[in-house]
Amino acid sequence: PGLELDGEHIKVDANMKTNIAGLFACGDCVGRPYSYLKSAGQGLTAALNAVDYLAKKDK
């Protein structure tokens, strides 16, 4: 509930952040083009930003 969508896809910024703090999305669920290469790159971006989010939250 409350997750912002862009049509039928999850809305994210360049860091793969959604409008819900601590929730990241990537790959096909965030839009076209549907590609495993795009998904892998965005997955890495989301993972690195999630780690950074958690590190800052612990401080």
PyMOL Python script that loads the backbone (N, CA, C, O; Angstrom):
from pymol import cmd

cmd.read_pdbstr("""\
ATOM      1  N   PRO A   1       0.827  -1.199   0.000  1.00  0.00           N
ATOM      2  CA  PRO A   1       0.000   0.000   0.000  1.00  0.00           C
ATOM      3  C   PRO A   1       0.869   1.259   0.000  1.00  0.00           C
ATOM      4  O   PRO A   1       1.837   1.348   0.756  1.00  0.00           O
ATOM      5  N   GLY A   2       0.530   2.211  -0.830  1.00  0.00           N
ATOM      6  CA  GLY A   2       1.251   3.472  -0.868  1.00  0.00           C
ATOM      7  C   GLY A   2       2.381   3.519  -1.872  1.00  0.00           C
ATOM      8  O   GLY A   2       2.980   4.575  -2.071  1.00  0.00           O
ATOM      9  N   LEU A   3       2.688   2.405  -2.509  1.00  0.00           N
ATOM     10  CA  LEU A   3       3.766   2.363  -3.483  1.00  0.00           C
ATOM     11  C   LEU A   3       3.351   3.139  -4.723  1.00  0.00           C
ATOM     12  O   LEU A   3       2.314   2.863  -5.325  1.00  0.00           O
ATOM     13  N   GLU A   4       4.173   4.110  -5.094  1.00  0.00           N
ATOM     14  CA  GLU A   4       3.860   4.955  -6.241  1.00  0.00           C
ATOM     15  C   GLU A   4       4.172   4.219  -7.546  1.00  0.00           C
ATOM     16  O   GLU A   4       5.249   3.648  -7.714  1.00  0.00           O
ATOM     17  N   LEU A   5       3.214   4.248  -8.455  1.00  0.00           N
ATOM     18  CA  LEU A   5       3.368   3.579  -9.747  1.00  0.00           C
ATOM     19  C   LEU A   5       3.432   4.600 -10.870  1.00  0.00           C
ATOM     20  O   LEU A   5       2.941   5.721 -10.743  1.00  0.00           O
ATOM     21  N   ASP A   6       4.046   4.190 -11.965  1.00  0.00           N
ATOM     22  CA  ASP A   6       4.070   4.949 -13.209  1.00  0.00           C
ATOM     23  C   ASP A   6       3.415   4.054 -14.244  1.00  0.00           C
ATOM     24  O   ASP A   6       4.088   3.267 -14.910  1.00  0.00           O
ATOM     25  N   GLY A   7       2.109   4.174 -14.377  1.00  0.00           N
ATOM     26  CA  GLY A   7       1.358   3.233 -15.206  1.00  0.00           C
ATOM     27  C   GLY A   7       1.302   1.896 -14.475  1.00  0.00           C
ATOM     28  O   GLY A   7       0.820   1.816 -13.345  1.00  0.00           O
ATOM     29  N   GLU A   8       1.793   0.859 -15.121  1.00  0.00           N
ATOM     30  CA  GLU A   8       1.799  -0.468 -14.491  1.00  0.00           C
ATOM     31  C   GLU A   8       3.161  -0.835 -13.891  1.00  0.00           C
ATOM     32  O   GLU A   8       3.371  -1.966 -13.453  1.00  0.00           O
ATOM     33  N   HIS A   9       4.074   0.128 -13.879  1.00  0.00           N
ATOM     34  CA  HIS A   9       5.418  -0.122 -13.367  1.00  0.00           C
ATOM     35  C   HIS A   9       5.664   0.654 -12.071  1.00  0.00           C
ATOM     36  O   HIS A   9       5.007   1.660 -11.801  1.00  0.00           O
ATOM     37  N   ILE A  10       6.612   0.174 -11.285  1.00  0.00           N
ATOM     38  CA  ILE A  10       6.984   0.848 -10.040  1.00  0.00           C
ATOM     39  C   ILE A  10       7.826   2.071 -10.377  1.00  0.00           C
ATOM     40  O   ILE A  10       8.767   1.979 -11.165  1.00  0.00           O
ATOM     41  N   LYS A  11       7.497   3.208  -9.790  1.00  0.00           N
ATOM     42  CA  LYS A  11       8.243   4.449 -10.029  1.00  0.00           C
ATOM     43  C   LYS A  11       9.482   4.481  -9.139  1.00  0.00           C
ATOM     44  O   LYS A  11       9.385   4.322  -7.922  1.00  0.00           O
ATOM     45  N   VAL A  12      10.650   4.687  -9.755  1.00  0.00           N
ATOM     46  CA  VAL A  12      11.918   4.773  -9.029  1.00  0.00           C
ATOM     47  C   VAL A  12      12.713   5.968  -9.530  1.00  0.00           C
ATOM     48  O   VAL A  12      12.446   6.502 -10.606  1.00  0.00           O
ATOM     49  N   ASP A  13      13.702   6.383  -8.726  1.00  0.00           N
ATOM     50  CA  ASP A  13      14.623   7.419  -9.181  1.00  0.00           C
ATOM     51  C   ASP A  13      15.875   6.740  -9.758  1.00  0.00           C
ATOM     52  O   ASP A  13      15.893   5.520  -9.922  1.00  0.00           O
ATOM     53  N   ALA A  14      16.905   7.510 -10.062  1.00  0.00           N
ATOM     54  CA  ALA A  14      18.127   6.962 -10.662  1.00  0.00           C
ATOM     55  C   ALA A  14      18.859   5.992  -9.741  1.00  0.00           C
ATOM     56  O   ALA A  14      19.648   5.171 -10.207  1.00  0.00           O
ATOM     57  N   ASN A  15      18.602   6.082  -8.430  1.00  0.00           N
ATOM     58  CA  ASN A  15      19.225   5.174  -7.460  1.00  0.00           C
ATOM     59  C   ASN A  15      18.362   3.953  -7.165  1.00  0.00           C
ATOM     60  O   ASN A  15      18.673   3.173  -6.265  1.00  0.00           O
ATOM     61  N   MET A  16      17.282   3.788  -7.919  1.00  0.00           N
ATOM     62  CA  MET A  16      16.351   2.670  -7.792  1.00  0.00           C
ATOM     63  C   MET A  16      15.516   2.756  -6.518  1.00  0.00           C
ATOM     64  O   MET A  16      14.947   1.755  -6.082  1.00  0.00           O
ATOM     65  N   LYS A  17      15.437   3.951  -5.913  1.00  0.00           N
ATOM     66  CA  LYS A  17      14.632   4.168  -4.712  1.00  0.00           C
ATOM     67  C   LYS A  17      13.181   4.403  -5.102  1.00  0.00           C
ATOM     68  O   LYS A  17      12.895   5.100  -6.076  1.00  0.00           O
ATOM     69  N   THR A  18      12.274   3.819  -4.341  1.00  0.00           N
ATOM     70  CA  THR A  18      10.850   4.078  -4.521  1.00  0.00           C
ATOM     71  C   THR A  18      10.457   5.214  -3.589  1.00  0.00           C
ATOM     72  O   THR A  18      11.314   5.790  -2.919  1.00  0.00           O
ATOM     73  N   ASN A  19       9.192   5.534  -3.540  1.00  0.00           N
ATOM     74  CA  ASN A  19       8.716   6.581  -2.640  1.00  0.00           C
ATOM     75  C   ASN A  19       8.621   6.101  -1.190  1.00  0.00           C
ATOM     76  O   ASN A  19       8.303   6.891  -0.301  1.00  0.00           O
ATOM     77  N   ILE A  20       8.890   4.827  -0.945  1.00  0.00           N
ATOM     78  CA  ILE A  20       8.855   4.279   0.412  1.00  0.00           C
ATOM     79  C   ILE A  20      10.293   4.108   0.900  1.00  0.00           C
ATOM     80  O   ILE A  20      11.081   3.397   0.276  1.00  0.00           O
ATOM     81  N   ALA A  21      10.633   4.748   2.000  1.00  0.00           N
ATOM     82  CA  ALA A  21      11.998   4.703   2.531  1.00  0.00           C
ATOM     83  C   ALA A  21      12.455   3.267   2.759  1.00  0.00           C
ATOM     84  O   ALA A  21      11.766   2.470   3.396  1.00  0.00           O
ATOM     85  N   GLY A  22      13.645   2.952   2.217  1.00  0.00           N
ATOM     86  CA  GLY A  22      14.225   1.622   2.396  1.00  0.00           C
ATOM     87  C   GLY A  22      13.744   0.590   1.396  1.00  0.00           C
ATOM     88  O   GLY A  22      14.175  -0.562   1.454  1.00  0.00           O
ATOM     89  N   LEU A  23      12.857   0.972   0.474  1.00  0.00           N
ATOM     90  CA  LEU A  23      12.349   0.042  -0.529  1.00  0.00           C
ATOM     91  C   LEU A  23      12.918   0.419  -1.891  1.00  0.00           C
ATOM     92  O   LEU A  23      12.736   1.539  -2.367  1.00  0.00           O
ATOM     93  N   PHE A  24      13.604  -0.527  -2.504  1.00  0.00           N
ATOM     94  CA  PHE A  24      14.228  -0.338  -3.798  1.00  0.00           C
ATOM     95  C   PHE A  24      13.614  -1.322  -4.788  1.00  0.00           C
ATOM     96  O   PHE A  24      13.183  -2.409  -4.404  1.00  0.00           O
ATOM     97  N   ALA A  25      13.575  -0.939  -6.063  1.00  0.00           N
ATOM     98  CA  ALA A  25      13.035  -1.817  -7.107  1.00  0.00           C
ATOM     99  C   ALA A  25      13.922  -1.699  -8.341  1.00  0.00           C
ATOM    100  O   ALA A  25      14.586  -0.683  -8.547  1.00  0.00           O
ATOM    101  N   CYS A  26      13.926  -2.748  -9.157  1.00  0.00           N
ATOM    102  CA  CYS A  26      14.753  -2.728 -10.355  1.00  0.00           C
ATOM    103  C   CYS A  26      14.255  -3.772 -11.355  1.00  0.00           C
ATOM    104  O   CYS A  26      13.431  -4.627 -11.032  1.00  0.00           O
ATOM    105  N   GLY A  27      14.775  -3.675 -12.561  1.00  0.00           N
ATOM    106  CA  GLY A  27      14.463  -4.673 -13.582  1.00  0.00           C
ATOM    107  C   GLY A  27      13.134  -4.446 -14.262  1.00  0.00           C
ATOM    108  O   GLY A  27      12.681  -3.311 -14.412  1.00  0.00           O
ATOM    109  N   ASP A  28      12.515  -5.535 -14.673  1.00  0.00           N
ATOM    110  CA  ASP A  28      11.290  -5.466 -15.466  1.00  0.00           C
ATOM    111  C   ASP A  28      10.146  -4.752 -14.752  1.00  0.00           C
ATOM    112  O   ASP A  28       9.291  -4.160 -15.411  1.00  0.00           O
ATOM    113  N   CYS A  29      10.111  -4.795 -13.418  1.00  0.00           N
ATOM    114  CA  CYS A  29       8.992  -4.177 -12.696  1.00  0.00           C
ATOM    115  C   CYS A  29       9.052  -2.656 -12.721  1.00  0.00           C
ATOM    116  O   CYS A  29       8.079  -2.002 -12.346  1.00  0.00           O
ATOM    117  N   VAL A  30      10.187  -2.067 -13.160  1.00  0.00           N
ATOM    118  CA  VAL A  30      10.284  -0.605 -13.222  1.00  0.00           C
ATOM    119  C   VAL A  30      10.136  -0.075 -14.645  1.00  0.00           C
ATOM    120  O   VAL A  30      10.184   1.138 -14.848  1.00  0.00           O
ATOM    121  N   GLY A  31       9.959  -0.942 -15.627  1.00  0.00           N
ATOM    122  CA  GLY A  31       9.660  -0.481 -16.972  1.00  0.00           C
ATOM    123  C   GLY A  31      10.547  -1.027 -18.066  1.00  0.00           C
ATOM    124  O   GLY A  31      11.469  -1.810 -17.838  1.00  0.00           O
ATOM    125  N   ARG A  32      10.232  -0.588 -19.243  1.00  0.00           N
ATOM    126  CA  ARG A  32      10.937  -1.018 -20.449  1.00  0.00           C
ATOM    127  C   ARG A  32      12.273  -0.314 -20.570  1.00  0.00           C
ATOM    128  O   ARG A  32      12.450   0.734 -19.948  1.00  0.00           O
ATOM    129  N   PRO A  33      13.212  -0.824 -21.328  1.00  0.00           N
ATOM    130  CA  PRO A  33      13.151  -2.083 -22.071  1.00  0.00           C
ATOM    131  C   PRO A  33      13.321  -3.270 -21.130  1.00  0.00           C
ATOM    132  O   PRO A  33      14.066  -3.204 -20.152  1.00  0.00           O
ATOM    133  N   TYR A  34      12.627  -4.341 -21.440  1.00  0.00           N
ATOM    134  CA  TYR A  34      12.736  -5.555 -20.654  1.00  0.00           C
ATOM    135  C   TYR A  34      13.975  -6.309 -21.137  1.00  0.00           C
ATOM    136  O   TYR A  34      14.008  -6.808 -22.262  1.00  0.00           O
ATOM    137  N   SER A  35      14.974  -6.386 -20.292  1.00  0.00           N
ATOM    138  CA  SER A  35      16.253  -6.982 -20.688  1.00  0.00           C
ATOM    139  C   SER A  35      16.969  -7.486 -19.456  1.00  0.00           C
ATOM    140  O   SER A  35      16.990  -6.817 -18.423  1.00  0.00           O
ATOM    141  N   TYR A  36      17.553  -8.661 -19.563  1.00  0.00           N
ATOM    142  CA  TYR A  36      18.303  -9.185 -18.420  1.00  0.00           C
ATOM    143  C   TYR A  36      19.536  -8.341 -18.136  1.00  0.00           C
ATOM    144  O   TYR A  36      19.972  -8.269 -16.987  1.00  0.00           O
ATOM    145  N   LEU A  37      20.107  -7.705 -19.141  1.00  0.00           N
ATOM    146  CA  LEU A  37      21.266  -6.843 -18.905  1.00  0.00           C
ATOM    147  C   LEU A  37      20.880  -5.599 -18.115  1.00  0.00           C
ATOM    148  O   LEU A  37      21.601  -5.184 -17.208  1.00  0.00           O
ATOM    149  N   LYS A  38      19.745  -5.008 -18.462  1.00  0.00           N
ATOM    150  CA  LYS A  38      19.244  -3.850 -17.711  1.00  0.00           C
ATOM    151  C   LYS A  38      18.942  -4.257 -16.274  1.00  0.00           C
ATOM    152  O   LYS A  38      19.276  -3.540 -15.331  1.00  0.00           O
ATOM    153  N   SER A  39      18.313  -5.401 -16.120  1.00  0.00           N
ATOM    154  CA  SER A  39      17.956  -5.890 -14.779  1.00  0.00           C
ATOM    155  C   SER A  39      19.192  -6.104 -13.920  1.00  0.00           C
ATOM    156  O   SER A  39      19.193  -5.773 -12.734  1.00  0.00           O
ATOM    157  N   ALA A  40      20.246  -6.658 -14.515  1.00  0.00           N
ATOM    158  CA  ALA A  40      21.485  -6.898 -13.761  1.00  0.00           C
ATOM    159  C   ALA A  40      22.120  -5.586 -13.319  1.00  0.00           C
ATOM    160  O   ALA A  40      22.543  -5.453 -12.171  1.00  0.00           O
ATOM    161  N   GLY A  41      22.188  -4.620 -14.228  1.00  0.00           N
ATOM    162  CA  GLY A  41      22.781  -3.323 -13.880  1.00  0.00           C
ATOM    163  C   GLY A  41      21.981  -2.591 -12.822  1.00  0.00           C
ATOM    164  O   GLY A  41      22.546  -2.058 -11.868  1.00  0.00           O
ATOM    165  N   GLN A  42      20.665  -2.564 -12.988  1.00  0.00           N
ATOM    166  CA  GLN A  42      19.821  -1.903 -12.001  1.00  0.00           C
ATOM    167  C   GLN A  42      19.841  -2.647 -10.674  1.00  0.00           C
ATOM    168  O   GLN A  42      19.754  -2.031  -9.611  1.00  0.00           O
ATOM    169  N   GLY A  43      19.954  -3.962 -10.734  1.00  0.00           N
ATOM    170  CA  GLY A  43      20.040  -4.757  -9.504  1.00  0.00           C
ATOM    171  C   GLY A  43      21.273  -4.389  -8.702  1.00  0.00           C
ATOM    172  O   GLY A  43      21.213  -4.276  -7.478  1.00  0.00           O
ATOM    173  N   LEU A  44      22.387  -4.203  -9.388  1.00  0.00           N
ATOM    174  CA  LEU A  44      23.622  -3.792  -8.712  1.00  0.00           C
ATOM    175  C   LEU A  44      23.448  -2.414  -8.098  1.00  0.00           C
ATOM    176  O   LEU A  44      23.832  -2.191  -6.950  1.00  0.00           O
ATOM    177  N   THR A  45      22.871  -1.485  -8.857  1.00  0.00           N
ATOM    178  CA  THR A  45      22.625  -0.134  -8.341  1.00  0.00           C
ATOM    179  C   THR A  45      21.721  -0.174  -7.115  1.00  0.00           C
ATOM    180  O   THR A  45      21.999   0.489  -6.116  1.00  0.00           O
ATOM    181  N   ALA A  46      20.654  -0.938  -7.188  1.00  0.00           N
ATOM    182  CA  ALA A  46      19.729  -1.052  -6.058  1.00  0.00           C
ATOM    183  C   ALA A  46      20.415  -1.669  -4.846  1.00  0.00           C
ATOM    184  O   ALA A  46      20.219  -1.206  -3.723  1.00  0.00           O
ATOM    185  N   ALA A  47      21.211  -2.699  -5.059  1.00  0.00           N
ATOM    186  CA  ALA A  47      21.894  -3.367  -3.945  1.00  0.00           C
ATOM    187  C   ALA A  47      22.877  -2.422  -3.257  1.00  0.00           C
ATOM    188  O   ALA A  47      22.910  -2.351  -2.029  1.00  0.00           O
ATOM    189  N   LEU A  48      23.669  -1.704  -4.032  1.00  0.00           N
ATOM    190  CA  LEU A  48      24.634  -0.771  -3.444  1.00  0.00           C
ATOM    191  C   LEU A  48      23.935   0.346  -2.678  1.00  0.00           C
ATOM    192  O   LEU A  48      24.393   0.744  -1.606  1.00  0.00           O
ATOM    193  N   ASN A  49      22.841   0.851  -3.215  1.00  0.00           N
ATOM    194  CA  ASN A  49      22.104   1.908  -2.519  1.00  0.00           C
ATOM    195  C   ASN A  49      21.376   1.387  -1.292  1.00  0.00           C
ATOM    196  O   ASN A  49      21.223   2.119  -0.314  1.00  0.00           O
ATOM    197  N   ALA A  50      20.930   0.152  -1.321  1.00  0.00           N
ATOM    198  CA  ALA A  50      20.296  -0.447  -0.140  1.00  0.00           C
ATOM    199  C   ALA A  50      21.313  -0.618   0.980  1.00  0.00           C
ATOM    200  O   ALA A  50      21.009  -0.342   2.141  1.00  0.00           O
ATOM    201  N   VAL A  51      22.513  -1.068   0.643  1.00  0.00           N
ATOM    202  CA  VAL A  51      23.580  -1.207   1.647  1.00  0.00           C
ATOM    203  C   VAL A  51      23.910   0.151   2.250  1.00  0.00           C
ATOM    204  O   VAL A  51      24.065   0.272   3.465  1.00  0.00           O
ATOM    205  N   ASP A  52      24.020   1.174   1.403  1.00  0.00           N
ATOM    206  CA  ASP A  52      24.300   2.530   1.887  1.00  0.00           C
ATOM    207  C   ASP A  52      23.173   3.026   2.789  1.00  0.00           C
ATOM    208  O   ASP A  52      23.438   3.642   3.821  1.00  0.00           O
ATOM    209  N   TYR A  53      21.932   2.769   2.420  1.00  0.00           N
ATOM    210  CA  TYR A  53      20.778   3.160   3.233  1.00  0.00           C
ATOM    211  C   TYR A  53      20.850   2.509   4.611  1.00  0.00           C
ATOM    212  O   TYR A  53      20.650   3.171   5.629  1.00  0.00           O
ATOM    213  N   LEU A  54      21.134   1.215   4.636  1.00  0.00           N
ATOM    214  CA  LEU A  54      21.209   0.503   5.915  1.00  0.00           C
ATOM    215  C   LEU A  54      22.386   0.960   6.769  1.00  0.00           C
ATOM    216  O   LEU A  54      22.269   1.047   7.992  1.00  0.00           O
ATOM    217  N   ALA A  55      23.509   1.249   6.140  1.00  0.00           N
ATOM    218  CA  ALA A  55      24.680   1.735   6.881  1.00  0.00           C
ATOM    219  C   ALA A  55      24.388   3.079   7.528  1.00  0.00           C
ATOM    220  O   ALA A  55      24.770   3.302   8.677  1.00  0.00           O
ATOM    221  N   LYS A  56      23.725   3.972   6.820  1.00  0.00           N
ATOM    222  CA  LYS A  56      23.385   5.275   7.372  1.00  0.00           C
ATOM    223  C   LYS A  56      22.324   5.174   8.456  1.00  0.00           C
ATOM    224  O   LYS A  56      22.321   5.960   9.403  1.00  0.00           O
ATOM    225  N   LYS A  57      21.427   4.210   8.320  1.00  0.00           N
ATOM    226  CA  LYS A  57      20.356   4.030   9.299  1.00  0.00           C
ATOM    227  C   LYS A  57      20.894   3.540  10.643  1.00  0.00           C
ATOM    228  O   LYS A  57      20.342   3.875  11.691  1.00  0.00           O
ATOM    229  N   ASP A  58      21.969   2.750  10.617  1.00  0.00           N
ATOM    230  CA  ASP A  58      22.566   2.218  11.840  1.00  0.00           C
ATOM    231  C   ASP A  58      23.301   3.282  12.649  1.00  0.00           C
ATOM    232  O   ASP A  58      23.538   3.090  13.841  1.00  0.00           O
ATOM    233  N   LYS A  59      23.665   4.400  12.023  1.00  0.00           N
ATOM    234  CA  LYS A  59      24.444   5.431  12.720  1.00  0.00           C
ATOM    235  C   LYS A  59      23.584   6.307  13.566  1.00  0.00           C
ATOM    236  O   LYS A  59      24.087   7.224  14.216  1.00  0.00           O
TER     237      LYS A  59
END
""", "prot")
cmd.dss("prot")
cmd.show_as("cartoon", "prot")
cmd.util.cbc("prot")
cmd.orient("prot")
